[in-house]
Amino acid sequence: MTRQRRHAGRPPAEARALVGRRAEPPWHQALRTAIGWSHQLCRPSARLLWARLSAFADGFDAEAARQVCVDEHLPAEQIPDLLAALAD
């Protein structure tokens, strides 16, 4: 059976993404809310680091974070303090 035939009755991925959150179990919604709340509590530089750290799939150390995340908006000397703030 081809992939097209298996998924013929399903709406396109874009449509599923629009309604996907309504179909989540309550604990997923609670986790999403908690993460969103934590994100809002961060200062802008920590939010930027958080977004850039999402590039790591299996974890990272401080040196890897420094190599990937540093630029004119996130100076290298801020990375250790921002990592500590995100871990708190």
Contacts in CASP RR format, 6 or more apart in sequence:
PFRMAT RR
TARGET T0000
AUTHOR 0000-0000-0000
METHOD contacts of the structure
MODEL  1
MTRQRRHAGRPPAEARALVGRRAEPPWHQALRTAIGWSHQLCRPSARLLW
ARLSAFADGFDAEAARQVCVDEHLPAEQIPDLLAALAD
10 16 0 8 1.000
21 29 0 8 1.000
21 32 0 8 1.000
24 32 0 8 1.000
39 47 0 8 1.000
39 50 0 8 1.000
42 50 0 8 1.000
42 85 0 8 1.000
42 86 0 8 1.000
43 85 0 8 1.000
45 73 0 8 1.000
45 74 0 8 1.000
45 78 0 8 1.000
45 82 0 8 1.000
46 82 0 8 1.000
46 85 0 8 1.000
46 86 0 8 1.000
48 73 0 8 1.000
48 74 0 8 1.000
49 65 0 8 1.000
49 69 0 8 1.000
49 74 0 8 1.000
49 79 0 8 1.000
49 82 0 8 1.000
49 83 0 8 1.000
49 86 0 8 1.000
50 86 0 8 1.000
52 68 0 8 1.000
52 69 0 8 1.000
52 74 0 8 1.000
53 60 0 8 1.000
53 65 0 8 1.000
53 68 0 8 1.000
53 69 0 8 1.000
53 86 0 8 1.000
55 68 0 8 1.000
56 64 0 8 1.000
56 68 0 8 1.000
60 68 0 8 1.000
62 79 0 8 1.000
62 80 0 8 1.000
62 83 0 8 1.000
65 79 0 8 1.000
65 83 0 8 1.000
66 76 0 8 1.000
66 79 0 8 1.000
69 79 0 8 1.000
70 76 0 8 1.000
70 79 0 8 1.000
74 82 0 8 1.000
END
